[in-house]
Amino acid sequence: MTSSTAAPRQRMSREDRKVVAGTMVGTTIEWYDFFIFAQAAGLVFAQLYFAPLNEDSPGLAQLVSWATIGISFFFRPLGAVVAGHLGDRIGRKAMLVFTLVMMGSATALIGLLPTYAQIGVAAPILLMLLRILQGFSAGGEWGGAALMAVEHAPVHKRGFWGAYPQIGVPVGMIIATLVLFLLRSSMSQEDFLAWGWRVPFLLSVVLIVVGYFIRKAVAESPVFKEMTERKQESSVPLKELFRHNTKQVVLTAAIFIANNAAGYLLIAFFSAYAQRTLGMPGGPVLFATLLASFGWLIFTMYGGILSDRIGRVRTFQIGYGLVFVWMIPLFLMIDTRNILAYGVALFVLTIGLGLSYGPMSAMYAEMFPANVRYSGIGIGYALGAILGGAFAPLIAEALLRGTGSSISIGVYIMVLCAISFAAVTMVKETRGVPLHVGSGHTQAK
């Protein structure tokens, strides 16, 4: 009996808890890794790896440092293609373990990487290569985690279960922010720049070990088992995907861009902007970011639950509407240089971010047939990340320098919100559609 036809379960069993823990742990590690990289890109990498660029063009080093965040996103679709192809053939579990180890290993190696002063131009080249490896592994990570959760879930709780891999983002951000906060509070700026920034990267090894054993204990997805038993694997799932589901891939990408762009401003840009441009102290800024991370966690989980009640599409629409109307007030509050206003501005933003992120796993899984589901949601998610968050901090920095006003950044995110709102409105409500093999559903209007 598949997850789609199983009788409603009121409580999670022990095996159920293993599944949701296994899906959450990978996205937690992924976003821990991405968050510490983003923070380092804003505060450290420009000085340690790209400083010579400032000799002829002041400020260029920081722009290039922000660009290193975006480079990895171009390799996410490749990771999604490879992991999706193999995940649709050999199983979700195997690819989840593989991508977990790859992501963590790349992060730990960044913590050991020599600087430009030590090995010259090889340092930034190696940094970008490791960042590319992060992007490749991240491209295959999310799709598998989302499907493991949603395909195991009772039909009436897919949004709730699917929110677990989603809350890996704020959980990873909480862990990373807490580590950075403790480091910044316990050492001088000089020590942090000299060696302290490496500690969070090296600590990812601990998370990899924990995550590996949690994921090894998780059973394979019941839908994949059914697909294998019925011998209905597609001989060329990627070809099948674009033959029949191109529209769904485009819509999943467009739906994600605004959430990913606004989320990356929270993850990377706001903290660096507050410290470097506005001159606000690092400790309180990181603490405010920590509190905002808890808000993101709460509202992401609530977004999944709400989507089980009122539908995925409506929940997304509410979330994007809230982000849209909050953008201008957010920057006006941040620019006061008041830490309380800064914290409130970020926390309120997480309401809309959570509601437009929590339902994503369930809705995306419900938009594709089983034989191309891993590939479809992975590629759509990766393309949305390229168009949304890949260069959001870089674009924000360029807009700030070009216009001299942070309001221009708010307008940029509002335009993306309008695009994502329109895209999700084009999707026929997916809540409750069958996920089992042979359903052959399509959910674009």
N, C-alpha and C positions, 0 to 999 in steps of 0.2 A: 504493500500500500504506500503510495507516495505521499509527500507532504501536502499535496494539494487535495487529496481525498481523505486524509486521515480525520478521525473524529476530533472535535475540538478538545484541546488540553488546557486545563485551567492553570496548571503550574509547570514550571520547568523541571524535568527530571535531571538526574546527575549527568546523563549523557548530553542533555540539552545545554546544561551550563558549560560543559566542556566545549561544545560547539561555539557558543557565543564568546567564551573566553578566548578560544583559538582564533576567531575572526578578529576580535578586538586587539589582541596582542600584536599582530603584525602591523596593523595600521598605526597603533601606538608607537611602535619602534620606528616605522617609516616617518611619521611626523615629528617624533623626537629628533630624528636625524635631520630632517628638513628644517626644523625650527632652529637648531643650533647652527646649521650652515647659514641660514638666512640672517641670524643675529651676527654671526662672524662676518658675513658679507657687508653688513651695515656698519660694523664697528672695528673690524680687525684687518680683513683681507686687503683693503685698499692700501694700507700702510706696509703690510708684510709681503705682498705678492705683486702689487701693481704700482708701487710708488714712482718708478721712473717715468710713468706716463704723465705725471703732474709737472714734469720739468718744462715741457713745451705747451701744455694745456692744463692749467689748474682746474681741478675738479674731475678730470677725465678718469683718474684712477677709481674714484668712487662709482662713476657710471659703469665702468667695466666690471667692477666688483659686483654691482647689482646685476649686471648682465650674466654673470656666472650662474645665478639662480635660474635664469631662463634657459640657458643652453641645454640643461638636462631634460627639459620638457620636450625638446625635439626628438629625444630618444625614447620617450614614453610610448608613443604609438608602436615603435619597433618592439619594445618589451611587451606591450599588450598583444601584438600580433603573435610573437613567439610563444608567450605564456598562454594566450588564449587558444592558439592552435593545439598546443600540447595539452592544455587543461581540458579542452573539449574531447581529447583523444585518450589521455592516460589518467585523467582525474584532477579534481580541484586540489586535493590534499597535497599531492606530490609537488605541484607548482608553488603552493603556498610555502612549503618548507624551503624550497630552492630560492625563491625570491627573498625570503626573510634573511637567509644566510648571506646572500649577495649584497643586499642593502647594508646590513650591519658591518660586513667586512670592509666595504668601501668607506664607510664612516670612520671606522677605527683607524684606517690607514691615513685619512686626512689628519687625524690627531698626531701622526708621526711624521708628517711631511715637512721637509726642510723649507726654509723661506728663500726669497729671492736673494737676500744678502748672503746666504750660505751656498746655494748652487746655481744662482743666476736664472736665466730664462726657463730652465727645466722646471723650476718650482711652479710657476703659474700654469705651465703645460700639464704637469702631473695633477695639479689641483683640478683643472678642467676635465681631465680624463677620469678621475675618480668621481667627479660630479656627474659625468655622463653615465658611469656605471650605476650611480644612485638612481638616475632617471630611468634607465633601462629596467632595473629591478622594480622600481615603483610602478612602472607601467603595467607589470604583470601582477602586482600585489593586490590592488584594490578590487579588481574584478573577481578574483578567486575568493577573497574574503567576503565580499558582498553576497556571492552566490552560495557559499557554504552556510551563511546565516539564513538567507531567504528561502533556499531550497529545503532546509530542515524545518522551517517554521510552520505552525498551523496557519491555514489560509487567513484566519481572522486576526492573526498577530504578525503578519509579515513586516509591517511597518515598524513595529516595536522591536522584533528580532533584527531586522535590517538596520536599525539605528546603532546596534552595537559596533560594527566595524566603523560607522561614522563617528562615534564618540572617541575612537582612537585618535582623531585629530586633536581635540581639546585635551585629552588625557596625555598625549605625547607632549603637547605644548605646556601643560602643567608641570610635568616632570622636568622638561628642559628649562622652563622659566625658573623653577625652584632651584635647580642646580646652578644656573647662571646668577640668580639672586644671592645665593650663599657664597659663591665665588667672588662676586663683585663687592659683597659686604665684608669679606674677610681678607681682602688683599688690595694693594694699591693698583692704580691704573697701569703703572709701569710693569708690575709683576703679571697682571692680567694679560697685557700685550706681549710680554716676553714668553710666558709659558702657561698661564692660567687658562687661556681660551682653549687649550688642547684637552683639558681634563674632561669636559662634556663629551667630546668625540671618543675618547678612550673608554669612557664609562658605558658606551653603547655595547661593548662586549658582554657586559653583565646582562643586558636586556636580551641580547641574541640568545644566550644560553637558556634563559628562562623561557623565552618565546619558542625556542626549538622543542623543548620537552613538552610544552603545552600543546603545540600543534601536532606533534607526533602521536598524541593521545586521542586526537579527534578522528571520528569515523568519516569515511567518504560520503559525499552528498548523495542522498537517496535518489534524486533525479538522475544523477550521473550513473548510479547503479542500475536504475531502470533502463536507461538509454543503452548501457552495455548489454544487459540481459536481452533486450529486444534487438540487439545488433543493428541499431539504427544510427550509428555514427556516420556522419557525412564523410565521404572520401576526401573532399576538399572543403572543409568548413569555411575557410576565408572566402573562397570563390562563391560558395552558397550564400554567405552573409551579404556580399555586395550585389549579388544577383537579385535577392529578394528583400533585403532589409536596409538598403542604403538610406532611405528616408529616416528610419529609426536611428541610425548612427548619427546623421546630421542633427536630428532633434536632440539627442542626448548630449551632444557636444554644445549646442547652442544653449540648452537649459543650464548647463554648468558654468558658463563663462563668468557671469556676474558674481556668483557665490565664490568662485575660486579667486577672482580678482580682489574682491573685498576682503576675503579671508587672508590673502597674502599680504594685504596692507596691514592687517592685524598681526599676522605672524612676523612680518619683516620690517615694514616701513615705519609704522607709527612710533615704535620704540626708538629707532635710529633718528627719526625726525625730531622727536621730543628732546633727545639728548644732544644731538649734534647741531641742529638748527635753532631750537628754542632754548637750549642751555639748561634744560631741566635735569636734576640729579638722577643718576642711573638707578640707584637702589629703589626709590619710590616709583619710578617709571616701570621697572620690572615687577614690582609688587602689584601695581595697578593692572599690568598685563596678566599677572597670575590670577587676579580676581576675575578679570574678563574671561579667562580660560574656563573657569568654573561656570560662568554664565553660558558660555558656548556649549559646554557639556550638558548642562541642564536643558537648554532649549533645543539642542539637537535630539536628545532622547524624547523630549516632549513632542517634537516635530514628527518623529516616527509614530508615536502613540496617536497623535491627533490625526495623522493620515489614515490610520485604521478606522477612525470614526467618521471623518468628513470627506475623505478621499485624498489621494496624492496631489492631484492637480490643484485643488483649492488650497491645500496647505502650502504648496510652493508659491501660489499667487499671493497669499497673505505675507509670506516671508519676504518676497521680493518687493512688495508694496512698502513694507516697513523699512527695508534697507534704503529704498529710493527716497522716502520722505525724510530719513534721518541724516543723509549725507551732508547737507549744508550745515545744519545745527551741530553736527559732530565736529567739523573742522573749526567752526566758530568757537566751540568750547575748548578744543585742544589748543588753539592759538592764544587763549588767555594765559597760558603758562601756569595755570593753577592745577595742582596735582589732583585735587578732588574732582574738578571739572573734567580733567583728562580721564580719570577712572570711570566716571559716570558715562562719559561719551562712548568709551569702548564697551562698557557693559551693555548699554542699551543697543548698540550695534549687534551684539551677539544674539539678541532676540530674533531679528530677521535672518541672521546667518544660520541659526539653528533650525528655524522652520523651513528654510530653503536648502537644508542639507540632510536633516534627519530622514525624510521619506525617499531619498535618492536610491538607495540600494533596492528597496522593494519595487519602486516604479520602474527602474531600469531593467530589473530582472523580468518584470511582467510585460515588458515591451518586446521581448525577443523569444523565439522558439528555442527549445532546449539544446538542439544540436549546434547552434551558433551563439548561444547566450553568453558564454565566457568571452568569446572574441568580440561580440557586439558591444557589450557594456564596457569592456576594457578599452577598446579603440575609441568609442565615443567619449568616455571619460578622459582619455589621454588627449584627444583633440581639443576638448573643452578646456583642459588645463593649459594647453599651448595658447589658445586664443584668450584665455582669461588671466590666470595668475603668473604665467611664465615670465612676463616682462612687466607685470603691474608695478613692482617697486621701481624699476627703471623708468617706466613711463611717468610715474608719479614724480620722481626726481626731476625728470626733464620738464614736466609741466610746471613744477615749482620754480625751476631756474628760468624757464622761458616767460612765465607770466608774473612771477613774483608773488603769486597768491595761491594759497592752499585750496581755495574754493574751486579752482580749475580741476583739481584732483577729484573733488566731490562730484562735479559735473560729469567727468569721465566715467565714474562708477554708475551714475544715474543713467547714462546712455546704455551701459552694459545691462543694467537692471531691466530697462525697457525691452532690450533684445531677448533676454532670457524669459521675461514675463510673456512675451509674444510667443516664444517657442513652446513653453509649457502649456499655453492655452490651445496650441494646435494638437495636443495629445488627447486622445479619447481616454476617459478615466480608466485606469488599469486595476484598481482595487478589486481583488477577488477573481481575476482571470486565472484559468488553469495553467499550471506550470509543467504538467506532466508531458512526456514524450508524445508527439503526434498532435498536440493542441493546435499548432500552426497558426497561432493568433498573430494579429498585427494591430498595433494600438495607435496609429496616427489617424487623425481625422481625415 
